[in-house]
Amino acid sequence: MSHIKRFWLVIGIAIVAILLIGLPQYKAMIVKSRETTLELNLSSIREVIRQYTKDKQSPPRSLQDLVDAGYFRELPIDPITNSNSSWRPVVENTVLTDLHSGATGTSSKGTEYSAW
């Protein structure tokens, strides 16, 4: 086998090895990034619910009330479902008190996304 062929064979094997080792880590980083964004979006929306309640002296009746009142141009996206319409609002006595992710599945922390 010539030196050039051997060189390209070694390069090819190295690339495959890097991909096999790096791909799972890359996927884990993507999941972790989405989960961090989900936590921040949930925190942001929950804070806006509190602020709306303080400003209006009554809680919103829906997530759309937050948009209509100008607190958001549009609701943040749930990065796990990649949608801003999958949020699961918690409504008690006809008022919005909290919300959860509409995503199914288990997080890297071992908890259900729907419990976040």
NORGI-V291588 format. One record per pair of residues at least 4 apart in sequence whose C-alpha atoms are under 6 Angstrom apart, sorted by the first residue. I is the first residue (numbers start at 1). J is the second residue. Records with the same first field share a line. If there is no record, write none. Layout:
I=J + J
This chain:
3=7
8=12
18=22
19=23
34=79
38=78 + 79
48=52
51=55
52=56
53=57 + 58 + 59
59=95
60=65 + 95 + 96
61=95 + 96
62=96
65=69
66=71
67=71 + 72 + 73 + 74
75=84
76=84
77=83 + 84
78=82 + 83 + 84
81=103
86=102
87=101 + 102
88=99 + 100 + 101 + 102
89=99
90=96 + 97 + 98 + 99
91=95 + 96 + 97
100=114 + 116
101=113 + 114
102=114
103=113 + 114
105=112
106=110 + 111 + 112 + 113
107=111 + 112
